[in-house]
Amino acid sequence: VQLQASGGGLVQAGGSLRLSCAASEGTFSRYAVGWFRQVPGKDREFVAAISWSGRTTYYPESVKGRFTISKDNAKNTVSLQMDSLKPEDTAVYYCAAVYSGSLTYTPHHENEYAYWGQGTLVTVSS
């Protein structure tokens, strides 16, 4: 499966953005999908994950309550709704996927993912 991330941009602190990850040459229907972000000079950071069924989601404390991941298997897309954005959310955001036989598997380590999209830049101004 090939992944295409989009939706990044410039937003003021407190604002919202919605990122999308589309699957091409394949389908998301049996894939757990996650979002990560990276700031230059720092390690990639986990942001959100959703099981292939969409039944289970997982977030780190840094974004819990502000970010929401959702999955539309019919449209082959995964979205990340980001609200109450902070300057420290500024980063390049990546989506990733891994084939999963579990309805509830929500991987949150980057080495658990097999496929990665290109990044999309999110900049939050203060």
C-alpha positions in Angstrom: 0.0 0.0 0.0 1.2 3.5 -0.8 0.3 6.4 1.5 -0.2 10.0 0.7 -0.5 12.6 3.5 -2.0 16.0 3.0 -3.6 18.9 4.8 -0.7 20.6 6.5 -0.3 24.3 6.6 0.1 27.4 8.7 -2.4 28.0 11.5 -2.5 30.3 14.6 -2.3 28.9 18.1 -5.7 27.7 19.2 -6.7 26.9 15.7 -7.5 23.6 13.9 -6.2 21.6 11.0 -7.3 18.3 9.5 -4.8 16.0 8.0 -5.6 13.2 5.6 -3.8 10.0 4.7 -5.0 8.3 1.5 -4.1 4.8 0.4 -3.3 4.3 -3.2 -2.5 1.0 -4.9 -4.1 -0.8 -2.1 -6.7 -0.6 0.6 -6.7 0.4 4.2 -9.4 -2.1 5.2 -7.1 -4.4 7.1 -4.5 -1.9 8.1 -3.9 -0.2 11.4 -2.8 3.3 10.8 -0.9 5.8 12.8 0.4 9.4 12.7 3.8 10.5 13.8 5.5 13.9 13.8 9.1 15.0 13.6 10.9 18.2 14.3 14.4 18.6 12.8 17.0 17.3 15.1 14.6 15.3 17.2 13.3 11.7 17.1 10.0 10.9 15.4 7.1 11.2 17.9 4.0 9.1 18.0 0.8 11.1 17.7 -2.2 8.8 17.2 -3.2 5.3 16.0 -6.4 3.6 15.0 -7.0 -0.1 14.6 -8.1 -1.5 11.2 -11.6 -1.8 12.4 -11.7 1.7 13.7 -12.9 0.4 17.1 -9.8 1.3 19.0 -7.7 4.5 19.1 -4.6 5.5 21.1 -3.1 8.8 21.8 -0.2 10.0 23.9 -0.9 12.4 26.7 0.6 15.3 24.7 -2.3 15.3 22.3 -5.1 13.5 24.1 -8.3 15.5 24.1 -7.1 17.7 21.2 -6.4 15.3 18.4 -8.9 12.8 16.9 -8.0 10.1 14.5 -10.7 8.5 12.3 -10.8 5.9 9.6 -13.1 5.5 6.5 -12.4 2.1 5.0 -14.9 2.8 2.2 -12.9 5.9 1.1 -9.5 4.5 1.9 -8.6 7.4 4.1 -7.6 8.1 7.6 -8.0 11.6 9.1 -6.3 13.4 12.0 -8.4 16.3 13.3 -6.2 18.6 15.3 -7.8 21.2 17.5 -6.5 23.7 20.1 -3.2 23.6 18.3 -0.1 24.8 20.1 3.2 26.1 18.8 4.9 23.0 20.0 2.7 21.0 17.6 4.8 22.4 14.8 6.4 19.5 12.9 6.3 17.4 9.8 3.5 14.9 10.2 3.7 11.4 8.7 1.1 8.7 8.4 2.0 5.0 8.5 0.3 1.7 8.1 0.7 -1.9 9.0 -1.3 -5.0 8.0 -3.2 -6.3 11.1 -5.3 -9.3 11.9 -6.5 -7.8 15.1 -9.6 -5.7 15.5 -8.0 -3.6 18.3 -4.3 -3.4 17.4 -3.1 0.2 17.7 0.7 0.2 17.3 2.5 3.3 18.7 6.1 2.5 18.0 7.4 3.5 14.6 9.2 0.1 14.2 5.8 -1.6 14.2 4.8 0.1 11.0 5.7 -1.2 7.5 4.5 1.6 5.2 5.1 5.3 5.4 3.8 8.3 3.5 5.7 11.4 2.8 5.4 14.1 5.4 3.1 17.2 5.5 4.3 20.3 7.3 2.2 21.8 10.1 3.2 25.2 11.4 1.5 26.7 14.4 2.3 30.3 15.0 2.1 31.9 18.5 
